[in-house]
Amino acid sequence: MKKEKGGEKEKKKEKTKEENCEIFEMEKDGKEVIKEVCNVFEKDEEPFLEKESKRQNKIILNILILIGIFIIALIGGYYFYYSSTHYTFEDVKFSPTNVGHIKLYNTILPVYDENGNYVTDFNYYLRTNPKILSEIPFYGKLELLKLMAINMTPELDNCEGDGVIAIANLKNLMDMAGVKMVKDPNASCDMQGRFMYVDIKQGNETLVKRTGPACYDIYVKDCEVLKGTERFILETLAEIRSWRNK
């Protein structure tokens, strides 16, 4: 049996016959005659109102689907933007902010007095994205003491002023943490762990390495002195935060 070209795409909806009858009164041969006249016509099986209702429901469903897709895309876009600009490192939360044309990353730490009473909030700013800083190697655990001696290779002072900024930022944080920081080129690692010692010097890779009880070498590649010191600062912020949480 020969098939129709392309097959039957869709069966036509079955039709039903409907009869419409009317009664007429007329005269025939002087007599009154009552006659019923009926017209037969074909009608779709599905009523018009039902078809229209289904069509409108389909339109409403498509609109709701589009609204749902839009909301999901909006939430996804916001989450992507938030996660790409906000970062948390060991309970230290950072959010981006602009100071003039410079983009900084802000974190807020509560400050307490010696009796443990809250005094104020301390705002601290990093120049490098903390997510990037967290990827810089830090070998060993940070040990914060009340005294810290620091030394920096003189060549790093010529890195377009970044060396001066790095030392100032580090001192600002240590002052808040109650750590007395002194710059002493003659100091060295105290193997008895009586004070911290930080030596900032040039290296083939930017990283931080613990070399003694409370001694740290910050190696700087290609004048990345801000990245190196801010990696140390990031660890310091996490240590200060852990104090507050105890």
C-alpha positions, 0 to 999 in steps of 0.5 A: 500500500502506497504511503502518503509523501512524508507520512501522515504529519498529523491526523485531522481532528475528528468532526461530528455532525450537528443538526439544527432544526426549526419549526415553521407554520405555513399554509398549503391548499388553504390548510395550516401546516406545521413543518420542521426544517433541519440543517445538518452541518459539521462541527469540530469535536473540541468546543471552541472555548475549550480550544481557546482556554488551552491556547491561553494556558500554553501562552501563560506557561511559556511566559512563566518559563521565560520569567523563571529563566530570567530570574535564574540568569539574574541570580546566577549573574549576581552570584558570579559577580559577588564571588568574583569580587568578594573573597573570604580567607580563613574567616577574614572577609574582603570586599572591593572598594575604590579610592580615587582611581585605585582599587582596594580590598577592604576588611574590617576587624573589631578592636578590643582593649586589654580587658576584652571590651570592644573599642572600635572597628579597624578598616584595613585595605589591601592593594592586591586581590586577596584571592591572588594573594592566597595563591602565593606560597606560605610555608610554615605557620605564622607566630605573632609576638609582641616585638618584630624586627624587620629588614629589607634589601635596599634594592627593593626601595627602588620599586617605584615606591612600593617598598616604602608603601609595603613597610608602612602598610605592615607597620600600620597593621602591627600597631593595630595588633599591638605588635611593636615593629622596628626596622633593623638591618643588623637584626637576625633570627632569634632562635630562642623565639623572643621576637619576630624577625622578617627579612624581605629580599629578592628571589626567583619566586614571590613566597613567604617561608618560615625559617625559625621559631618566629622568623620569616623570609619574604622572597620578592620576584621582579619588585613584587614587594607589595604582593610579598608583604601583603601575603604576610599581612593576609596571614596576619589578618587571619591570625588576628581574626582567630584571636577575636574568635577565641 
